[in-house]
Amino acid sequence: MNIQSTPTLLRRLEKYIVQSLVISRSTTRSYKITLLAVAITIFFLIWFILQLTVIDQTEPLIVVVKALLETANFIFFCHYFVRSYLKMNFVNRHLPLRRVSSLLLFLLFTALISFFISLGFNKIDYFSPLDFKIIEFIGDQGNIDTSFPTAISWIMGIGLKFSGFIIWSIFYVFWHSHRSKKQLQKQMHQAQIQQLTNQLSPHFLFNTLNSIRALIYENKDKAADTVTQLSELFRTHLQAHLSAQATLEEELQVSQRYLAIEQIRLEERLQVTLQIDQNLYQQKLPTLTLLTLIENATKHGISPNVEPGYINITAGKIDQKHWFLSVVNSVGLNIATEGTNTGLINVETRLKLMFADSAIIKQQHTEKEFLIRLELPYV
């Protein structure tokens, strides 16, 4: 029976080692920074403890090297053993008593292996002044020599390792849980932004088809050109829906196609100027934000008036952390309706989801102009 169970245990051990290596290679930047911070903390803690263990004429370099080795030993087992075990059996799972007991047994086993490696360090003659069997503490009255039996020194060493791995496990589980919650919140925000983005399509299509309908009776050639522009616009428009975010350059491409359609319909009644800082082309904002602002400006500022109007689109730098995007349109005296502001409310909601309180939206309405200005952080 033992002979038959041996291959099974070996296969399980092999599978566990392979999974551990895969998990160990999968790290994020935030985890690496966290692990480095933990390593630095452990190094200074071990160094401080070793400083209390003083043998006459002990070189400071010996203490530093031993602290580095012990830190590497601890971090190695935390990363390759404890973290892998936690991710395979503990993280994001229910925590019955049996699972907790298994973790404690695993940590104890890991502490034993790590402790025996530390004993191997002590066998090196270079580290003999730091042998835990004989400890001399620095006191006010001089050195206090304290000798520990081998069994007690072993229990102390294993206990310190075991406690350290427990603290690391608790820290990692809470850190991983906090990080998972942040990722979930981010995904939910992206989903909400995407949902709001999808709501723009019917409104946009309705307005564009009305423009084509009006052109059919006035100029069939222009109507045909408009249909071509519309097909190109929707090809770009559908690609934009694949992501909840877009670069300013992508937003400009979609918006310019829309403006080309509207200029065919409105002719000289619509004049467009662009003043865009090219260094901002790769900055991110919610998909179709600029199109919504331009569509709002065209529908409520230009279309209701027989007199020529204009739309000015500007993007520039504010400071080292912020940039702005503004859309200004002329306003005539014969506006029939003020609109429901659904598009602007949609934009404001998506900006809050993407940037929280870091984004500012400003509106200014005068007798001649309507201004929308977005102040956004660099992304």
C-alpha positions as CSV (number, residue, x, y, z in Angstrom):
1,M,0.0,0.0,0.0
2,N,2.8,2.3,0.8
3,I,4.5,1.4,-2.4
4,Q,1.4,2.3,-4.4
5,S,0.8,5.6,-2.6
6,T,4.4,6.8,-3.1
7,P,3.9,7.5,-6.9
8,T,0.7,9.3,-6.1
9,L,2.4,11.5,-3.5
10,L,5.2,12.2,-6.0
11,R,2.7,13.2,-8.7
12,R,0.9,15.6,-6.3
13,L,4.2,17.1,-5.2
14,E,5.3,17.5,-8.9
15,K,1.9,19.1,-9.7
16,Y,2.2,21.5,-6.7
17,I,5.8,22.5,-7.7
18,V,4.7,23.2,-11.3
19,Q,1.7,25.3,-10.2
20,S,3.9,27.1,-7.6
21,L,6.4,28.1,-10.3
22,V,3.7,29.3,-12.6
23,I,2.1,31.4,-9.8
24,S,5.5,32.7,-8.7
25,R,6.2,34.0,-12.2
26,S,2.9,35.8,-12.3
27,T,3.4,39.0,-10.5
28,T,2.2,42.6,-10.8
29,R,4.1,45.8,-10.4
30,S,2.2,46.6,-7.1
31,Y,3.1,43.2,-5.7
32,K,6.8,43.7,-6.5
33,I,6.8,47.0,-4.8
34,T,5.0,45.6,-1.8
35,L,7.4,42.6,-1.6
36,L,10.4,45.0,-1.8
37,A,9.0,47.1,1.1
38,V,8.5,43.9,3.1
39,A,12.0,42.8,2.4
40,I,13.5,46.1,3.5
41,T,11.4,46.0,6.7
42,I,12.5,42.4,7.5
43,F,16.1,43.2,6.8
44,F,16.2,46.0,9.3
45,L,14.2,43.9,11.9
46,I,16.7,41.0,11.6
47,W,19.6,43.4,11.6
48,F,18.3,45.0,14.8
49,I,17.8,41.6,16.5
50,L,21.3,40.5,15.5
51,Q,22.7,43.8,16.8
52,L,21.4,42.7,20.3
53,T,23.4,39.5,19.9
54,V,27.0,40.7,20.4
55,I,30.2,38.8,20.5
56,D,33.3,40.7,21.3
57,Q,35.0,42.1,18.2
58,T,32.2,41.0,15.9
59,E,32.6,42.8,12.5
60,P,29.5,44.9,11.5
61,L,29.8,43.5,8.0
62,I,29.1,40.0,9.4
63,V,25.8,41.2,10.9
64,V,24.8,42.9,7.6
65,V,25.6,39.8,5.5
66,K,23.8,37.5,7.8
67,A,20.7,39.8,7.9
68,L,20.7,39.8,4.1
69,L,20.9,36.0,3.9
70,E,18.1,35.6,6.5
71,T,16.0,38.2,4.6
72,A,16.5,36.4,1.3
73,N,15.6,33.1,3.0
74,F,12.4,34.5,4.4
75,I,11.3,36.3,1.2
76,F,12.1,33.2,-0.9
77,F,9.8,31.0,1.1
78,C,7.1,33.7,1.3
79,H,7.1,34.2,-2.4
80,Y,7.6,30.7,-3.8
81,F,5.9,28.6,-1.0
82,V,3.5,30.6,1.1
83,R,2.1,32.9,-1.6
84,S,1.6,30.0,-4.0
85,Y,-0.2,28.0,-1.3
86,L,-2.4,30.9,-0.4
87,K,-3.4,31.6,-4.0
88,M,-4.1,27.9,-4.7
89,N,-6.0,27.0,-1.5
90,F,-6.8,30.1,0.5
91,V,-7.3,33.4,-1.4
92,N,-10.9,34.3,-2.4
93,R,-12.3,31.1,-0.8
94,H,-14.4,30.2,2.2
95,L,-12.4,29.7,5.4
96,P,-13.6,26.7,7.3
97,L,-11.5,25.5,10.3
98,R,-10.1,22.6,8.3
99,R,-8.6,24.9,5.7
100,V,-7.1,27.2,8.4
101,S,-5.6,24.2,10.1
102,S,-4.1,23.0,6.9
103,L,-2.6,26.4,6.3
104,L,-1.0,26.4,9.8
105,L,0.4,22.9,9.3
106,F,1.9,24.0,5.9
107,L,3.4,27.2,7.5
108,L,4.9,25.1,10.3
109,F,6.4,22.7,7.7
110,T,7.8,25.7,5.8
111,A,9.2,27.2,8.9
112,L,11.0,24.0,9.7
113,I,12.7,24.0,6.2
114,S,13.6,27.6,6.5
115,F,15.0,27.1,10.0
116,F,17.2,24.3,8.9
117,I,18.6,26.4,6.1
118,S,19.4,29.1,8.7
119,L,21.2,26.4,10.7
120,G,23.2,25.7,7.6
121,F,24.2,29.4,7.6
122,N,25.4,29.1,11.2
123,K,27.7,26.2,10.2
124,I,29.7,28.6,8.1
125,D,32.7,29.7,10.1
126,Y,32.2,33.3,9.0
127,F,28.9,33.5,10.9
128,S,30.0,31.5,14.0
129,P,30.0,34.7,16.2
130,L,26.2,35.0,15.6
131,D,25.4,31.4,16.7
132,F,22.1,31.6,18.7
133,K,23.3,28.9,21.1
134,I,25.3,31.5,22.9
135,I,23.8,35.0,23.1
136,E,25.3,38.0,24.7
137,F,23.0,40.9,25.2
138,I,24.3,44.4,25.6
139,G,23.3,45.8,29.0
140,D,24.0,48.9,31.1
141,Q,26.5,47.0,33.2
142,G,28.2,45.4,30.2
143,N,27.6,42.1,28.4
144,I,25.2,39.6,29.9
145,D,26.1,36.1,28.8
146,T,23.1,33.8,28.3
147,S,23.5,30.2,27.1
148,F,20.5,28.4,25.7
149,P,20.2,24.6,25.4
150,T,20.0,23.4,21.8
151,A,16.3,22.4,22.0
152,I,15.2,25.8,23.4
153,S,17.2,27.6,20.7
154,W,15.6,25.4,18.0
155,I,12.1,26.1,19.4
156,M,12.8,29.8,19.5
157,G,14.1,29.8,15.9
158,I,11.3,27.8,14.5
159,G,8.8,29.8,16.5
160,L,10.1,33.1,15.0
161,K,10.0,31.6,11.5
162,F,6.5,30.3,12.0
163,S,5.2,33.6,13.5
164,G,6.8,35.5,10.6
165,F,5.0,33.3,8.0
166,I,1.7,33.7,9.8
167,I,2.1,37.5,9.8
168,W,3.0,37.4,6.1
169,S,0.0,35.2,5.3
170,I,-2.4,37.5,7.1
171,F,-0.8,40.6,5.4
172,Y,-0.9,39.0,1.9
173,V,-4.6,37.8,2.2
174,F,-5.7,41.3,3.3
175,W,-3.6,43.0,0.6
176,H,-4.9,40.7,-2.1
177,S,-8.5,41.2,-0.9
178,H,-8.1,45.0,-1.0
179,R,-6.5,44.8,-4.5
180,S,-9.3,42.5,-5.8
181,K,-11.9,44.9,-4.5
182,K,-10.3,47.8,-6.3
183,Q,-10.1,45.8,-9.5
184,L,-13.7,44.9,-9.2
185,Q,-14.7,48.5,-8.6
186,K,-12.7,49.5,-11.7
187,Q,-14.4,46.9,-13.8
188,M,-17.8,48.0,-12.6
189,H,-16.9,51.6,-13.5
190,Q,-15.8,50.5,-16.9
191,A,-19.0,48.6,-17.4
192,Q,-21.1,51.6,-16.4
193,I,-19.1,53.8,-18.7
194,Q,-19.6,51.3,-21.6
195,Q,-23.3,51.1,-20.8
196,L,-23.7,54.9,-21.0
197,T,-21.6,55.0,-24.2
198,N,-24.0,52.5,-25.8
199,Q,-26.9,54.8,-25.1
200,L,-25.4,57.4,-27.4
201,S,-25.8,55.4,-30.6
202,P,-29.6,55.6,-31.1
203,H,-29.7,59.3,-30.5
204,F,-26.8,59.9,-32.9
205,L,-28.2,57.7,-35.6
206,F,-31.7,59.3,-35.4
207,N,-30.2,62.8,-35.9
208,T,-28.0,61.7,-38.8
209,L,-30.8,59.9,-40.6
210,N,-32.9,63.1,-40.3
211,S,-30.1,65.0,-42.0
212,I,-30.0,62.5,-44.9
213,R,-33.8,62.6,-45.2
214,A,-33.7,66.4,-45.6
215,L,-30.9,66.2,-48.2
216,I,-32.8,63.7,-50.4
217,Y,-35.3,66.4,-51.5
218,E,-32.6,69.1,-51.9
219,N,-29.6,67.5,-53.4
220,K,-29.4,63.8,-54.2
221,D,-25.7,63.8,-54.9
222,K,-25.0,65.4,-51.4
223,A,-27.4,62.8,-49.9
224,A,-25.3,60.0,-51.5
225,D,-22.1,61.6,-50.2
226,T,-23.6,61.8,-46.8
227,V,-24.5,58.1,-46.8
228,T,-20.9,57.3,-47.7
229,Q,-19.7,59.5,-44.9
230,L,-22.2,57.9,-42.6
231,S,-21.0,54.4,-43.4
232,E,-17.4,55.4,-42.7
233,L,-18.5,57.1,-39.5
234,F,-20.3,54.1,-38.2
235,R,-17.4,51.8,-39.0
236,T,-15.2,54.0,-36.8
237,H,-18.1,54.4,-34.4
238,L,-18.5,50.7,-33.9
239,Q,-14.8,50.2,-33.3
240,A,-14.9,52.9,-30.7
241,H,-17.6,50.9,-28.8
242,L,-15.1,48.1,-28.2
243,S,-13.5,50.2,-25.4
244,A,-15.0,52.4,-22.7
245,Q,-12.0,54.8,-23.1
246,A,-10.6,56.5,-26.2
247,T,-7.6,58.8,-27.0
248,L,-8.2,62.4,-27.9
249,E,-6.9,61.5,-31.4
250,E,-9.6,58.8,-31.8
251,E,-12.3,61.1,-30.6
252,L,-11.2,63.7,-33.2
253,Q,-11.4,61.2,-36.0
254,V,-15.0,60.2,-35.1
255,S,-16.1,63.8,-34.6
256,Q,-14.6,65.1,-37.8
257,R,-16.6,62.5,-39.8
258,Y,-19.8,63.7,-38.0
259,L,-18.9,67.3,-38.7
260,A,-18.3,66.4,-42.4
261,I,-21.9,65.1,-42.6
262,E,-23.3,68.1,-40.8
263,Q,-21.4,70.6,-43.1
264,I,-22.9,68.9,-46.1
265,R,-26.3,69.6,-44.7
266,L,-25.7,73.0,-43.2
267,E,-23.2,74.3,-45.7
268,E,-22.0,77.8,-44.9
269,R,-24.2,77.9,-41.7
270,L,-21.5,75.8,-40.0
271,Q,-17.9,76.9,-39.6
272,V,-15.5,74.7,-37.6
273,T,-12.1,75.6,-36.2
274,L,-9.7,73.2,-34.5
275,Q,-6.9,74.3,-32.1
276,I,-5.5,71.0,-30.7
277,D,-2.1,70.6,-28.9
278,Q,-0.6,67.6,-30.6
279,N,1.1,66.5,-27.4
280,L,-2.4,65.7,-26.0
281,Y,-3.4,63.3,-28.8
282,Q,-2.8,60.2,-26.6
283,Q,-4.7,61.5,-23.5
284,K,-7.7,59.4,-22.5
285,L,-11.3,60.3,-22.0
286,P,-14.6,58.4,-22.1
287,T,-15.4,57.1,-25.6
288,L,-17.5,59.5,-27.7
289,T,-17.3,62.4,-25.2
290,L,-16.2,64.9,-27.8
291,L,-18.8,63.7,-30.3
292,T,-21.5,64.2,-27.7
293,L,-20.4,67.8,-27.1
294,I,-20.2,68.6,-30.8
295,E,-23.5,66.9,-31.5
296,N,-25.1,69.0,-28.7
297,A,-23.5,72.2,-30.1
298,T,-24.8,71.5,-33.6
299,K,-28.3,70.5,-32.6
300,H,-29.0,73.3,-30.1
301,G,-26.7,76.0,-31.3
302,I,-26.4,75.9,-35.1
303,S,-29.3,73.9,-36.6
304,P,-32.2,76.1,-35.2
305,N,-30.7,79.3,-36.7
306,V,-30.7,80.5,-40.3
307,E,-27.7,82.7,-39.7
308,P,-24.2,81.3,-40.0
309,G,-22.7,79.9,-36.9
310,Y,-19.5,78.4,-35.6
311,I,-18.1,75.6,-33.5
312,N,-14.6,76.1,-32.0
313,I,-12.8,73.0,-30.6
314,T,-9.8,73.6,-28.4
315,A,-7.5,71.3,-26.4
316,G,-4.5,72.6,-24.4
317,K,-2.3,72.2,-21.4
318,I,-3.3,73.7,-18.0
319,D,-0.4,72.6,-15.8
320,Q,1.8,69.6,-15.2
321,K,-1.1,67.4,-14.1
322,H,-4.1,68.7,-16.1
323,W,-5.3,69.5,-19.6
324,F,-8.5,70.9,-21.0
325,L,-10.9,70.3,-23.8
326,S,-13.5,72.9,-24.7
327,V,-16.3,73.2,-27.3
328,V,-17.7,76.7,-28.0
329,N,-20.7,77.2,-30.3
330,S,-22.5,80.3,-31.4
331,V,-26.0,80.8,-30.2
332,G,-28.7,82.6,-32.2
333,L,-31.8,84.4,-31.1
334,N,-34.3,82.0,-32.6
335,I,-33.7,78.8,-30.6
336,A,-36.9,76.9,-30.4
337,T,-36.0,74.5,-27.5
338,E,-33.3,74.3,-24.9
339,G,-33.2,70.5,-25.0
340,T,-33.2,68.0,-22.2
341,N,-29.4,68.2,-21.6
342,T,-29.4,64.4,-21.7
343,G,-26.1,64.3,-23.6
344,L,-24.3,66.6,-21.2
345,I,-25.6,64.8,-18.2
346,N,-24.3,61.5,-19.8
347,V,-20.9,63.1,-20.3
348,E,-20.7,64.3,-16.8
349,T,-21.7,60.9,-15.4
350,R,-19.0,59.1,-17.5
351,L,-16.4,61.6,-16.5
352,K,-17.1,61.0,-12.8
353,L,-17.0,57.3,-13.3
354,M,-13.6,57.4,-15.0
355,F,-11.9,60.2,-13.1
356,A,-13.9,60.6,-9.9
357,D,-13.4,64.1,-8.5
358,S,-10.3,64.7,-10.7
359,A,-12.4,65.9,-13.7
360,I,-14.1,69.3,-13.8
361,I,-16.9,70.2,-16.3
362,K,-17.7,73.9,-16.7
363,Q,-20.6,75.5,-18.6
364,Q,-21.0,79.2,-19.6
365,H,-24.0,80.5,-21.5
366,T,-24.1,84.0,-22.9
367,E,-26.4,85.7,-25.4
368,K,-23.9,84.9,-28.2
369,E,-22.0,81.7,-27.1
370,F,-22.3,78.5,-25.2
371,L,-19.1,77.0,-23.8
372,I,-18.4,73.5,-22.4
373,R,-15.0,73.1,-20.9
374,L,-13.6,69.8,-19.5
375,E,-10.6,69.9,-17.2
376,L,-9.0,66.5,-17.1
377,P,-6.0,64.8,-15.4
378,Y,-3.2,63.4,-17.5
379,V,-3.7,59.6,-18.0
